[in-house]
Amino acid sequence: MTEAPEKLTTGEPLGIEDLVKYLPALGEISQGLLKNYALGAAVLRRYSEGDEICEEGEFGSTAFYIVEGSVDIYIANPLAKVKTARGDGFFGFLKRAIGLGGGEVGEQHGYITIDADVDLPKSKPLATLDAGDLFGEMTCRTFQPRSATVRAKTDCVLVEMLRVILDMLVGTREVDADTKASTKVKAPTFKGTTFKKALDEKYRQRSLVSHLRSVPLFGTLGDEFLNYLRDRAELVSCGKGQVICMEGDVADAFYLIRSGLVRVSQNLPGGELVRTYLKRGEFFGEIGLLYEQPRNATCTALDAVDVVKIGGVEFKLMLEQFPNVKASLGKIADARIAANKERKPPAGLQLDDFLNQGLYEAQNLLLIDLDHCTRCDACVNACAEAHDGVTRLIRDGLRYDHFLVPTACRSCRDPLCMTQCPVGSIRRKESLEIIIEDWCIGCGKCAELCPYGNINMHPFEVMKEVPAETPKPAAAAAKPAPTPAKPAAPVPEKKEAAPAANAVAPAPAPAPAAQPAPAKPAAPVPEKKEAAPAANTAAPAPAATPAVQPATPKPAPAAVAKPSTPAAPPPPKKMVKKKVSVQKATTCDLCTDLSIPSCVYACPHDAAKRVDPQTFLASKGDSRGFRKKTRTTH
């Protein structure tokens, strides 16, 4: 028996007729399926200009379709590296002297990928979405953190939907066995509607050319050829775990990732080796086409993935017309081939033990020889010096024989830390180095996913533009000022005169004679609140000018007309720069900017060393691995 799907409890509930009204493509779904699965799975949300719809880093399970209005989508967390102190030590001086500042930003292209069909320029991470646009699809499918903050640019109307509605509209992506086993929600498979075709066509006409142009590889292509590719490219959607191309197959197409994450792996003796993960804006499949050879790796959709597929004929035509593209592709392909050379396990190692104990995952392992280590912490201090005061090394971890494996990045063969970043700020270059880019939003997913605790969240302060605080307390203090001049001594008369606003004005006329004495009794201020609804603005005026009071009752009607003034548009919010505390992820970058890692270089006893665990531990002739139950700070 199927169970009722999850329901949305906030927003305006949408019945079947309303759903079809706002999402006409749902009319292609049978009424029976809509009644069983759609009711309660979508709501209407209305936002005023400036309202925040969702915030980057927060977890969600819904997607949004814009019915009316427009929204700004942006990254609010300032683009900045983790710095808590100026690196004034030897390693800080060395990095400044040779002009190095850590991992380079934007090596791939000048855009930040987010959960929408637009990319955000790194120079100004802001874009606008209009009526007919969809955002939050990947969060809805994978329950990952929101990749960006969304704010209403104008008054707007949105449909917020759960995954079952999204599946109805665009088709069900294959659900893996783990998800099926772990969820109670059961739903049929939907083939999709014309909504998917409309979205794809809108992407093709509006975004595909700019998407191709944003990739440095295609940056030199002319508009004419980009339009040629746009018209002939195929838009392909893949479900979780679906193989896009298989190692050993004939290369027949080039792929550009539109959304999602693709795992690139190779089969080695003893198991599968994950080479890297590719995200939106990156590509694969060029090596086989360039060198006319079979695929040298398997590319699999890690979750829901959309790709732009360029056929072999169009790809070869591009290489013929643009030799510079061919030269650039050749360099990239050669670098990938060099980085992906098959590494045979050396003799003396039991591969099964390495796989079971996680040792085979390490490609660059930091070891400390406890027979030589004096516990001086020079390695930890040097790491902090090289990274602006934030150490990436903790001298604590597992022990193997007389070696300690401290907590520092080991360059895993399957870097799980990269699999769920909502903005793609953590990546691996062709080398083993893991880079966390400046646009990290501090969601902490990479730290959660690292099985060895080698990624930490570090708080630090940055300057950020925030709305200026309105001087409400000052305004509140100014209002009581006229109250002493308005002696509320005849409070009883005010209460009686409240029904007739005209009678309030004559009443204060005799009051000025007695006003000097009771001027202090501001205690009756509470009664002022009661009199405010009757003629809130008329009373202060006659109190201040008692001689002209007989003339003031007539302006009272004008005062009644004043409520229309608040209709004027409020002044724009003033923005000011203010120090705010944010979080960023940190991890060891292997000091690839230096010839020797800082921690190794600084060790005065040659105890710290970076090694390839396969060759180094095989030379010890012992494959029993680390004593897992021993975790100590030597």
C-alpha positions as a printed NumPy array, in Angstrom:
array([[  0.   ,   0.   ,   0.   ],
       [  1.439,   3.38 ,  -0.977],
       [  1.953,   5.958,   1.724],
       [  0.902,   9.588,   1.457],
       [  3.744,  11.806,   0.276],
       [  5.178,  14.611,   2.375],
       [  3.064,  17.78 ,   2.576],
       [  3.955,  21.466,   2.647],
       [  2.417,  23.242,   5.621],
       [  3.257,  26.891,   4.862],
       [  2.012,  28.985,   1.957],
       [ -1.315,  29.083,   0.15 ],
       [ -2.499,  25.495,  -0.511],
       [ -3.139,  24.713,  -4.165],
       [ -5.969,  22.483,  -5.298],
       [ -5.873,  20.535,  -8.548],
       [ -7.453,  23.383, -10.547],
       [ -5.05 ,  25.927,  -9.076],
       [ -2.051,  23.706,  -9.801],
       [ -3.046,  23.381, -13.457],
       [ -3.682,  27.137, -13.588],
       [ -0.176,  28.063, -12.419],
       [  1.583,  25.047, -13.983],
       [ -0.457,  24.244, -17.128],
       [  1.806,  21.314, -18.042],
       [  0.344,  19.392, -15.083],
       [ -2.827,  19.119, -17.152],
       [ -0.99 ,  16.378, -19.048],
       [ -0.955,  14.239, -15.879],
       [ -4.003,  12.091, -15.105],
       [ -6.435,  13.417, -12.499],
       [ -6.013,  10.241, -10.444],
       [ -2.243,  10.722, -10.067],
       [ -2.677,  14.413,  -9.276],
       [ -5.201,  13.654,  -6.525],
       [ -3.02 ,  10.911,  -5.037],
       [  0.334,  12.697,  -5.112],
       [  0.022,  16.409,  -5.933],
       [ -2.321,  17.647,  -3.213],
       [ -0.279,  19.289,  -0.473],
       [  2.968,  18.939,  -2.436],
       [  2.914,  22.48 ,  -3.851],
       [  1.917,  25.865,  -2.429],
       [  1.699,  29.424,  -3.69 ],
       [  4.113,  31.905,  -2.086],
       [  3.801,  35.696,  -2.401],
       [  6.781,  37.911,  -1.664],
       [  7.131,  41.676,  -1.519],
       [ 10.097,  43.521,  -2.951],
       [ 13.143,  42.901,  -0.757],
       [ 11.803,  39.753,   0.935],
       [ 14.301,  36.898,   1.312],
       [ 13.041,  33.681,  -0.273],
       [ 15.859,  31.32 ,   0.719],
       [ 19.359,  31.637,   2.133],
       [ 22.576,  30.02 ,   0.981],
       [ 23.821,  27.182,   3.175],
       [ 20.413,  26.266,   4.616],
       [ 19.08 ,  22.815,   3.853],
       [ 15.987,  22.485,   1.725],
       [ 13.812,  19.995,  -0.113],
       [ 11.822,  22.215,  -2.468],
       [ 12.185,  23.939,  -5.836],
       [ 10.627,  27.266,  -6.868],
       [  8.933,  28.238, -10.132],
       [  8.496,  31.968, -10.779],
       [  4.94 ,  32.768, -11.894],
       [  5.145,  36.579, -11.699],
       [  7.873,  39.099, -10.965],
       [ 11.638,  38.656, -10.761],
       [ 14.208,  37.678,  -8.132],
       [ 17.879,  38.367,  -7.504],
       [ 20.013,  35.294,  -6.917],
       [ 23.432,  35.893,  -5.406],
       [ 26.08 ,  34.744,  -2.94 ],
       [ 25.983,  36.854,   0.216],
       [ 29.006,  35.315,   1.934],
       [ 31.913,  37.585,   0.964],
       [ 34.455,  36.18 ,  -1.46 ],
       [ 37.502,  35.882,   0.772],
       [ 40.198,  33.501,   1.847],
       [ 40.437,  32.258,   5.42 ],
       [ 42.823,  34.624,   7.164],
       [ 43.096,  35.322,  10.869],
       [ 46.554,  36.827,  11.01 ],
       [ 49.095,  38.203,   8.609],
       [ 51.685,  35.591,   7.723],
       [ 54.713,  37.529,   8.895],
       [ 56.914,  34.526,   9.595],
       [ 59.462,  32.973,   7.3  ],
       [ 56.93 ,  31.076,   5.174],
       [ 54.66 ,  34.108,   4.916],
       [ 57.612,  36.187,   3.754],
       [ 58.629,  33.503,   1.266],
       [ 55.137,  33.38 ,  -0.282],
       [ 54.966,  37.18 ,  -0.603],
       [ 58.485,  37.379,  -1.965],
       [ 57.73 ,  35.013,  -4.839],
       [ 54.235,  36.417,  -5.383],
       [ 52.18 ,  33.42 ,  -4.255],
       [ 48.943,  33.7  ,  -2.359],
       [ 47.601,  30.175,  -2.216],
       [ 45.402,  28.338,  -4.71 ],
       [ 44.531,  30.405,  -7.757],
       [ 40.937,  31.503,  -8.076],
       [ 38.948,  30.72 , -11.171],
       [ 41.354,  28.44 , -12.958],
       [ 38.445,  26.856, -14.825],
       [ 36.374,  29.884, -15.793],
       [ 35.15 ,  33.201, -14.445],
       [ 31.821,  31.993, -13.09 ],
       [ 30.405,  30.366,  -9.962],
       [ 27.977,  27.515, -10.534],
       [ 24.692,  27.576,  -8.632],
       [ 21.406,  25.678,  -8.532],
       [ 19.809,  27.463, -11.493],
       [ 20.284,  27.781, -15.238],
       [ 22.544,  30.809, -14.752],
       [ 26.115,  31.197, -13.539],
       [ 27.259,  34.02 , -11.26 ],
       [ 30.251,  36.123, -12.376],
       [ 33.026,  35.956,  -9.81 ],
       [ 33.566,  39.695, -10.1  ],
       [ 29.967,  40.301,  -8.992],
       [ 28.131,  37.096,  -7.969],
       [ 24.632,  38.313,  -8.83 ],
       [ 22.045,  37.378, -11.486],
       [ 18.338,  37.932, -12.081],
       [ 15.67 ,  35.297, -12.739],
       [ 12.306,  36.182, -14.253],
       [  8.842,  34.673, -14.71 ],
       [  9.081,  31.171, -16.174],
       [ 12.423,  30.372, -14.5  ],
       [ 12.98 ,  27.465, -12.114],
       [ 15.548,  27.389,  -9.312],
       [ 16.395,  24.981,  -6.499],
       [ 16.039,  21.827,  -8.616],
       [ 19.206,  20.129,  -7.306],
       [ 18.348,  20.976,  -3.693],
       [ 14.885,  19.523,  -4.257],
       [ 16.328,  16.293,  -5.682],
       [ 19.321,  15.775,  -3.4  ],
       [ 18.412,  17.676,  -0.179],
       [ 21.723,  19.523,  -0.34 ],
       [ 22.242,  23.025,   1.088],
       [ 20.985,  25.979,  -0.926],
       [ 23.724,  27.197,  -3.238],
       [ 22.745,  30.873,  -3.198],
       [ 20.582,  33.472,  -1.5  ],
       [ 17.429,  34.497,  -3.37 ],
       [ 15.659,  37.81 ,  -2.73 ],
       [ 12.556,  39.261,  -4.382],
       [ 13.631,  41.996,  -6.801],
       [  9.995,  42.991,  -7.339],
       [  6.719,  41.838,  -5.853],
       [  6.504,  38.26 ,  -7.059],
       [  4.442,  35.092,  -6.984],
       [  6.153,  31.689,  -6.83 ],
       [  5.069,  28.075,  -6.728],
       [  7.084,  26.117,  -4.154],
       [  7.066,  22.383,  -4.867],
       [  8.293,  19.094,  -3.47 ],
       [ 10.134,  16.56 ,  -5.593],
       [  6.981,  14.676,  -6.61 ],
       [  5.702,  17.783,  -8.461],
       [  9.137,  18.327, -10.009],
       [  9.155,  14.715, -11.2  ],
       [  5.718,  15.147, -12.72 ],
       [  6.889,  18.179, -14.673],
       [ 10.334,  17.104, -15.893],
       [ 10.266,  13.324, -15.471],
       [ 11.486,  11.014, -12.726],
       [ 15.228,  10.587, -12.432],
       [ 16.288,   7.074, -11.508],
       [ 16.319,   6.666,  -7.724],
       [ 19.149,   4.566,  -6.318],
       [ 18.535,   1.559,  -4.064],
       [ 19.837,   3.313,  -0.928],
       [ 17.352,   6.157,  -1.322],
       [ 14.496,   3.766,  -1.974],
       [ 15.364,   1.787,   1.163],
       [ 15.784,   4.843,   3.398],
       [ 12.62 ,   6.776,   2.493],
       [  9.004,   6.024,   3.311],
       [  7.676,   8.175,   0.494],
       [  6.593,   6.049,  -2.461],
       [  5.628,   7.521,  -5.808],
       [  5.199,   6.245,  -9.358],
       [  7.577,   6.956, -12.202],
       [  6.654,   9.967, -14.33 ],
       [  7.774,  10.389, -17.925],
       [  7.625,  14.194, -17.782],
       [  5.622,  16.848, -19.622],
       [  6.125,  19.618, -22.143],
       [  7.395,  21.696, -19.21 ],
       [ 10.762,  19.943, -19.554],
       [ 10.897,  20.668, -23.275],
       [ 10.029,  24.326, -22.65 ],
       [ 12.777,  24.639, -20.036],
       [ 15.316,  22.99 , -22.326],
       [ 14.359,  25.215, -25.235],
       [ 14.578,  28.303, -23.036],
       [ 18.021,  27.187, -21.88 ],
       [ 19.086,  26.503, -25.47 ],
       [ 17.974,  29.907, -26.738],
       [ 18.908,  32.036, -23.726],
       [ 21.771,  30.358, -21.862],
       [ 23.537,  27.709, -23.927],
       [ 25.687,  30.089, -25.975],
       [ 26.732,  32.059, -22.876],
       [ 27.392,  28.74 , -21.097],
       [ 29.673,  27.608, -23.932],
       [ 31.37 ,  30.994, -24.039],
       [ 31.999,  30.913, -20.271],
       [ 34.26 ,  27.869, -20.773],
       [ 37.766,  29.144, -21.635],
       [ 38.102,  26.351, -24.175],
       [ 35.33 ,  27.879, -26.324],
       [ 36.124,  31.499, -25.55 ],
       [ 37.709,  32.094, -28.972],
       [ 34.834,  30.618, -30.996],
       [ 32.887,  33.069, -33.085],
       [ 29.196,  33.747, -32.54 ],
       [ 28.339,  32.026, -35.816],
       [ 29.916,  28.731, -34.782],
       [ 28.537,  28.949, -31.239],
       [ 25.067,  29.308, -32.736],
       [ 25.858,  26.33 , -34.956],
       [ 26.715,  24.231, -31.874],
       [ 23.654,  25.523, -30.035],
       [ 21.306,  24.325, -32.767],
       [ 22.901,  20.877, -33.05 ],
       [ 23.778,  20.074, -29.446],
       [ 21.671,  17.49 , -27.653],
       [ 20.438,  18.143, -24.099],
       [ 20.611,  14.906, -22.106],
       [ 19.325,  14.218, -18.56 ],
       [ 20.762,  11.373, -16.471],
       [ 19.617,   9.799, -13.211],
       [ 21.741,   8.933, -10.209],
       [ 24.263,   6.208, -10.976],
       [ 23.618,   6.298, -14.727],
       [ 26.738,   5.681, -16.832],
       [ 27.207,   8.451, -19.383],
       [ 30.181,   6.858, -21.135],
       [ 32.002,   3.619, -20.358],
       [ 35.722,   2.935, -20.277],
       [ 36.697,   1.011, -23.415],
       [ 33.72 ,   2.191, -25.506],
       [ 34.134,   4.003, -28.829],
       [ 34.341,   7.776, -28.356],
       [ 31.455,   9.36 , -30.251],
       [ 30.657,  12.607, -28.431],
       [ 31.963,  15.467, -26.302],
       [ 30.089,  16.403, -23.102],
       [ 29.68 ,  19.725, -21.3  ],
       [ 28.078,  19.54 , -17.839],
       [ 24.989,  21.723, -17.531],
       [ 24.122,  20.778, -13.939],
       [ 25.029,  18.114, -11.391],
       [ 28.231,  16.232, -10.611],
       [ 29.971,  13.583, -12.722],
       [ 32.36 ,  10.99 , -11.288],
       [ 35.331,  10.009, -13.46 ],
       [ 36.798,   6.608, -12.592],
       [ 39.057,   3.857, -13.924],
       [ 39.116,   0.129, -13.272],
       [ 42.325,  -1.07 , -11.635],
       [ 43.304,  -4.454, -10.236],
       [ 41.565,  -4.668,  -6.896],
       [ 38.826,  -2.149,  -7.479],
       [ 37.624,   1.093,  -9.03 ],
       [ 39.766,   4.217,  -8.728],
       [ 37.96 ,   7.58 ,  -8.751],
       [ 40.109,  10.079, -10.597],
       [ 38.075,  13.217, -10.006],
       [ 34.623,  14.811,  -9.932],
       [ 33.493,  17.275, -12.573],
       [ 30.839,  19.948, -12.042],
       [ 28.801,  22.41 , -14.093],
       [ 30.883,  24.165, -16.729],
       [ 33.492,  21.387, -16.933],
       [ 33.708,  18.841, -19.728],
       [ 34.826,  15.313, -20.58 ],
       [ 35.108,  12.984, -23.552],
       [ 37.679,  15.021, -25.483],
       [ 40.582,  12.556, -25.225],
       [ 38.948,   9.749, -27.198],
       [ 37.808,  12.151, -29.939],
       [ 41.165,  13.919, -30.174],
       [ 43.263,  10.787, -30.466],
       [ 40.587,   8.551, -32.024],
       [ 40.898,   5.962, -29.307],
       [ 38.447,   4.186, -26.941],
       [ 37.294,   5.87 , -23.762],
       [ 40.004,   5.724, -21.088],
       [ 37.612,   6.298, -18.151],
       [ 34.035,   5.734, -17.058],
       [ 31.916,   8.83 , -16.404],
       [ 28.92 ,   8.34 , -14.132],
       [ 26.2  ,  10.709, -12.906],
       [ 26.715,  11.079,  -9.171],
       [ 23.129,  12.269,  -8.849],
       [ 20.724,  13.989, -11.224],
       [ 22.911,  15.34 , -14.05 ],
       [ 22.161,  17.352, -17.196],
       [ 24.78 ,  17.477, -19.964],
       [ 25.166,  19.172, -23.319],
       [ 26.172,  16.478, -25.794],
       [ 28.104,  17.602, -28.893],
       [ 28.358,  14.848, -31.486],
       [ 31.642,  13.664, -32.959],
       [ 30.929,  15.218, -36.378],
       [ 30.354,  18.716, -34.953],
       [ 33.328,  18.319, -32.621],
       [ 35.72 ,  17.44 , -35.457],
       [ 34.362,  20.307, -37.563],
       [ 35.098,  22.659, -34.656],
       [ 38.698,  21.41 , -34.479],
       [ 39.141,  21.92 , -38.216],
       [ 37.814,  25.479, -38.223],
       [ 39.505,  26.547, -35.   ],
       [ 43.073,  25.182, -34.72 ],
       [ 43.669,  27.13 , -31.489],
       [ 40.845,  25.158, -29.833],
       [ 42.493,  21.939, -30.968],
       [ 45.824,  23.078, -29.497],
       [ 44.189,  24.002, -26.174],
       [ 42.31 ,  20.712, -26.014],
       [ 45.52 ,  18.822, -26.76 ],
       [ 47.276,  20.422, -23.787],
       [ 44.37 ,  19.626, -21.46 ],
       [ 44.116,  16.054, -22.725],
       [ 47.869,  15.483, -22.333],
       [ 47.739,  16.808, -18.76 ],
       [ 44.862,  14.488, -17.921],
       [ 46.599,  11.508, -19.454],
       [ 49.76 ,  12.246, -17.492],
       [ 47.782,  12.638, -14.262],
       [ 45.761,   9.478, -14.899],
       [ 48.612,   7.091, -15.621],
       [ 47.739,   3.714, -14.231],
       [ 49.656,   2.992, -11.05 ],
       [ 50.275,  -0.693, -10.466],
       [ 50.253,  -1.795,  -6.813],
       [ 53.838,  -2.718,  -5.907],
       [ 54.843,  -6.15 ,  -4.724],
       [ 54.649,  -6.719,  -0.962],
       [ 51.241,  -5.082,  -0.493],
       [ 47.99 ,  -6.899,   0.138],
       [ 45.57 ,  -4.765,  -1.878],
       [ 42.506,  -6.101,  -0.065],
       [ 43.886,  -4.926,   3.288],
       [ 44.554,  -1.499,   1.869],
       [ 41.02 ,  -1.232,   0.535],
       [ 39.438,  -2.463,   3.776],
       [ 41.472,  -0.118,   5.973],
       [ 41.206,   2.929,   3.746],
       [ 44.937,   3.117,   3.052],
       [ 44.542,   2.637,  -0.662],
       [ 42.529,   5.872,  -0.75 ],
       [ 45.609,   7.916,   0.174],
       [ 47.823,   9.219,  -2.617],
       [ 49.958,  11.645,  -0.618],
       [ 50.194,  10.688,   3.044],
       [ 51.807,  12.686,   5.842],
       [ 53.718,  10.456,   8.27 ],
       [ 55.648,  11.341,  11.425],
       [ 58.405,   8.968,  12.489],
       [ 57.89 ,   8.68 ,  16.239],
       [ 61.436,   7.346,  16.719],
       [ 62.786,  10.728,  15.607],
       [ 59.997,  13.121,  16.621],
       [ 60.705,  15.224,  19.743],
       [ 57.144,  16.62 ,  19.963],
       [ 58.404,  20.166,  19.36 ],
       [ 55.372,  21.096,  17.22 ],
       [ 57.581,  22.778,  14.632],
       [ 55.516,  21.113,  11.887],
       [ 52.234,  22.529,  13.225],
       [ 53.691,  26.004,  13.707],
       [ 55.162,  25.985,  10.204],
       [ 51.791,  25.031,   8.748],
       [ 50.161,  27.959,  10.548],
       [ 52.897,  30.316,   9.315],
       [ 52.345,  29.213,   5.726],
       [ 48.556,  29.653,   5.919],
       [ 48.057,  33.047,   7.555],
       [ 47.814,  31.74 ,  11.093],
       [ 45.323,  28.924,  10.449],
       [ 47.013,  25.536,  10.729],
       [ 45.843,  22.73 ,   8.443],
       [ 47.661,  20.07 ,  10.484],
       [ 46.654,  18.447,  13.795],
       [ 49.296,  16.221,  15.369],
       [ 46.829,  13.491,  16.233],
       [ 45.716,  10.369,  14.407],
       [ 46.2  ,   6.655,  13.745],
       [ 49.489,   4.82 ,  14.298],
       [ 51.181,   2.272,  12.098],
       [ 54.245,   0.609,  13.516],
       [ 56.464,   3.513,  14.67 ],
       [ 54.685,   6.049,  12.416],
       [ 51.876,   8.461,  13.251],
       [ 49.415,   9.548,  10.551],
       [ 48.384,  13.036,  11.727],
       [ 45.149,  14.736,  10.744],
       [ 45.985,  16.294,   7.385],
       [ 44.621,  15.826,   3.873],
       [ 45.771,  12.544,   2.355],
       [ 44.602,  13.291,  -1.229],
       [ 42.018,  10.522,  -1.402],
       [ 41.549,   8.633,  -4.638],
       [ 37.799,   9.103,  -4.177],
       [ 37.492,  12.62 ,  -2.707],
       [ 34.05 ,  12.402,  -1.109],
       [ 34.483,  15.946,   0.181],
       [ 33.844,  17.234,  -3.341],
       [ 30.564,  15.426,  -3.953],
       [ 27.989,  17.712,  -2.304],
       [ 29.334,  21.26 ,  -2.414],
       [ 26.337,  23.307,  -3.6  ],
       [ 28.503,  25.968,  -5.278],
       [ 31.444,  23.864,  -6.461],
       [ 33.959,  25.763,  -4.345],
       [ 35.995,  22.656,  -3.469],
       [ 37.812,  21.02 ,  -6.348],
       [ 40.953,  19.177,  -7.364],
       [ 43.393,  20.33 ,  -9.975],
       [ 45.157,  17.907, -12.295],
       [ 47.604,  17.516,  -9.41 ],
       [ 46.6  ,  15.969,  -6.079],
       [ 45.951,  19.333,  -4.451],
       [ 42.476,  20.004,  -3.046],
       [ 41.474,  23.661,  -3.396],
       [ 38.716,  25.439,  -1.483],
       [ 37.83 ,  28.58 ,  -3.412],
       [ 37.04 ,  31.99 ,  -1.954],
       [ 33.302,  31.688,  -2.668],
       [ 32.85 ,  28.9  ,  -0.073],
       [ 29.518,  29.678,   1.643],
       [ 30.376,  27.837,   4.864],
       [ 27.695,  25.128,   4.661],
       [ 30.094,  22.517,   6.112],
       [ 29.155,  19.648,   3.765],
       [ 32.771,  18.942,   2.798],
       [ 33.782,  18.724,   6.472],
       [ 30.922,  16.295,   7.156],
       [ 31.835,  14.083,   4.213],
       [ 35.581,  13.783,   4.869],
       [ 35.891,  10.354,   6.544],
       [ 39.205,  11.298,   8.164],
       [ 38.272,  14.653,   9.741],
       [ 40.772,  16.534,   7.609],
       [ 38.52 ,  19.489,   6.745],
       [ 37.667,  22.057,   9.403],
       [ 35.297,  25.021,   9.51 ],
       [ 37.1  ,  28.169,  10.586],
       [ 35.319,  31.359,  11.745],
       [ 36.76 ,  34.727,  10.784],
       [ 35.684,  38.334,  10.306],
       [ 35.191,  40.12 ,   6.995],
       [ 33.794,  43.469,   5.892],
       [ 30.337,  43.124,   4.379],
       [ 27.666,  45.526,   3.144],
       [ 24.561,  45.345,   5.329],
       [ 21.452,  47.57 ,   5.596],
       [ 22.023,  50.506,   7.931],
       [ 20.092,  50.4  ,  11.18 ],
       [ 17.161,  52.806,  11.147],
       [ 17.239,  55.326,  14.037],
       [ 14.038,  54.028,  15.583],
       [ 15.106,  54.621,  19.21 ],
       [ 15.865,  58.284,  18.451],
       [ 12.465,  58.785,  16.804],
       [ 10.739,  57.182,  19.765],
       [ 12.559,  59.521,  22.135],
       [ 11.531,  62.576,  20.1  ],
       [  7.833,  61.793,  20.293],
       [  7.52 ,  62.146,  24.095],
       [  9.001,  65.667,  23.816],
       [  5.679,  67.37 ,  22.971],
       [  3.789,  65.356,  25.596],
       [  4.806,  67.583,  28.556],
       [  3.414,  70.567,  26.643],
       [  0.194,  68.677,  26.205],
       [ -1.069,  68.308,  29.792],
       [ -3.461,  65.457,  29.799],
       [ -4.997,  66.748,  33.046],
       [ -8.517,  66.736,  31.659],
       [ -8.037,  63.09 ,  30.697],
       [-11.622,  62.225,  31.657],
       [-12.923,  64.883,  29.261],
       [-10.684,  63.455,  26.496],
       [-12.173,  60.054,  26.923],
       [-15.716,  61.478,  26.748],
       [-14.862,  63.624,  23.746],
       [-13.219,  60.743,  21.92 ],
       [-16.37 ,  59.872,  19.928],
       [-16.468,  63.424,  18.484],
       [-13.142,  64.657,  17.226],
       [-14.381,  68.296,  17.039],
       [-14.942,  68.52 ,  20.782],
       [-11.354,  67.705,  21.612],
       [-10.02 ,  71.036,  20.391],
       [-12.078,  73.394,  22.599],
       [-11.289,  71.352,  25.687],
       [ -7.58 ,  72.275,  25.845],
       [ -8.376,  76.011,  25.515],
       [ -8.735,  76.676,  29.286],
       [ -5.795,  74.456,  30.023],
       [ -2.943,  76.927,  29.258],
       [ -3.68 ,  78.96 ,  32.369],
       [ -3.114,  75.986,  34.594],
       [ -0.432,  74.462,  32.348],
       [  2.727,  75.646,  34.193],
       [  1.786,  73.706,  37.297],
       [  0.718,  70.366,  35.82 ],
       [  3.346,  70.489,  33.067],
       [  5.336,  67.717,  34.754],
       [  2.631,  65.103,  35.062],
       [  3.739,  63.149,  32.011],
       [  2.386,  60.091,  33.768],
       [ -0.82 ,  60.211,  31.762],
       [  1.196,  59.284,  28.613],
       [ -0.684,  55.957,  28.399],
       [ -3.903,  57.916,  27.873],
       [ -2.22 ,  59.564,  24.891],
       [ -2.337,  56.22 ,  23.125],
       [ -6.121,  56.103,  23.601],
       [ -6.591,  59.619,  22.232],
       [ -4.352,  58.917,  19.226],
       [ -6.999,  57.077,  17.151],
       [ -9.453,  60.   ,  17.45 ],
       [ -7.25 ,  62.916,  16.359],
       [ -3.686,  61.939,  16.882],
       [ -2.131,  64.882,  15.122],
       [ -4.689,  67.565,  15.978],
       [ -4.049,  67.638,  19.726],
       [ -0.329,  68.576,  19.75 ],
       [ -0.85 ,  71.56 ,  17.446],
       [ -3.301,  73.507,  19.651],
       [ -1.319,  72.73 ,  22.806],
       [  1.769,  74.375,  21.372],
       [ -0.092,  77.556,  20.269],
       [ -2.934,  78.204,  22.727],
       [ -3.524,  81.774,  21.472],
       [ -4.375,  80.551,  17.981],
       [ -6.368,  77.651,  19.333],
       [ -9.819,  78.85 ,  18.224],
       [ -8.594,  78.576,  14.637],
       [ -7.091,  75.142,  15.053],
       [-10.294,  73.099,  15.311],
       [-10.97 ,  73.699,  11.59 ],
       [ -7.627,  72.275,  10.407],
       [ -8.563,  69.089,  12.214],
       [-10.15 ,  67.617,   9.082],
       [ -6.916,  68.303,   7.235],
       [ -5.14 ,  66.342,   9.929],
       [ -7.533,  63.495,   9.332],
       [ -6.429,  63.46 ,   5.706],
       [ -2.812,  62.932,   6.708],
       [ -3.09 ,  59.133,   6.857],
       [ -2.783,  59.2  ,   3.069],
       [  0.84 ,  60.38 ,   3.329],
       [  2.261,  56.985,   4.366],
       [  1.352,  55.786,   0.873],
       [  4.533,  57.484,  -0.375],
       [  7.262,  54.942,  -1.244],
       [  9.764,  54.368,   1.567],
       [ 13.277,  55.705,   0.979],
       [ 15.813,  53.142,  -0.278],
       [ 17.692,  51.29 ,   2.397],
       [ 21.116,  52.725,   3.051],
       [ 23.913,  50.161,   2.934],
       [ 26.931,  50.401,   5.219],
       [ 30.051,  48.307,   5.585],
       [ 30.259,  46.337,   8.798],
       [ 32.402,  43.572,  10.249],
       [ 30.567,  40.27 ,  10.279],
       [ 31.618,  36.781,  11.33 ],
       [ 31.452,  34.062,   8.669],
       [ 32.729,  30.509,   8.308],
       [ 34.899,  28.992,   5.611],
       [ 36.241,  25.491,   5.131],
       [ 39.994,  24.852,   5.414],
       [ 42.105,  21.871,   4.439],
       [ 45.708,  20.999,   3.652],
       [ 46.704,  22.107,   0.146],
       [ 49.962,  20.076,   0.172],
       [ 51.894,  23.375,  -0.088],
       [ 52.059,  22.87 ,  -3.829],
       [ 53.322,  26.441,  -4.181],
       [ 56.502,  25.373,  -2.391],
       [ 59.059,  22.771,  -3.437],
       [ 58.757,  21.066,  -0.014],
       [ 55.669,  21.129,   2.243],
       [ 56.111,  23.57 ,   5.116],
       [ 55.561,  20.927,   7.793],
       [ 58.241,  18.663,   6.28 ],
       [ 60.715,  21.473,   5.67 ],
       [ 60.431,  22.819,   9.217],
       [ 60.974,  19.515,  11.031],
       [ 64.478,  19.727,  12.57 ],
       [ 64.756,  15.956,  13.014],
       [ 63.579,  14.694,   9.606],
       [ 60.613,  13.022,  11.3  ],
       [ 57.829,  14.433,   9.094],
       [ 57.544,  13.202,   5.524],
       [ 55.026,  13.121,   2.695],
       [ 54.954,   9.71 ,   0.997],
       [ 53.088,   7.577,  -1.496],
       [ 51.688,   4.99 ,   0.949],
       [ 51.74 ,   2.192,  -1.615],
       [ 55.451,   2.314,  -2.326],
       [ 56.559,   3.48 ,   1.124],
       [ 54.591,   0.971,   3.2  ],
       [ 55.262,  -1.829,   0.72 ],
       [ 58.963,  -1.297,   1.34 ],
       [ 58.279,  -2.092,   5.01 ],
       [ 57.017,  -5.535,   3.97 ],
       [ 54.008,  -5.309,   6.3  ],
       [ 50.467,  -5.132,   4.982],
       [ 48.548,  -5.427,   8.245],
       [ 47.831,  -1.746,   8.247],
       [ 47.064,   0.715,  11.022],
       [ 45.884,  -0.217,  14.461],
       [ 42.452,   1.298,  14.119],
       [ 41.606,   1.184,  17.809],
       [ 44.68 ,   3.229,  18.679],
       [ 44.063,   6.949,  18.378],
       [ 46.392,   9.049,  20.437],
       [ 48.374,  12.249,  20.449],
       [ 51.723,  10.445,  20.901]])
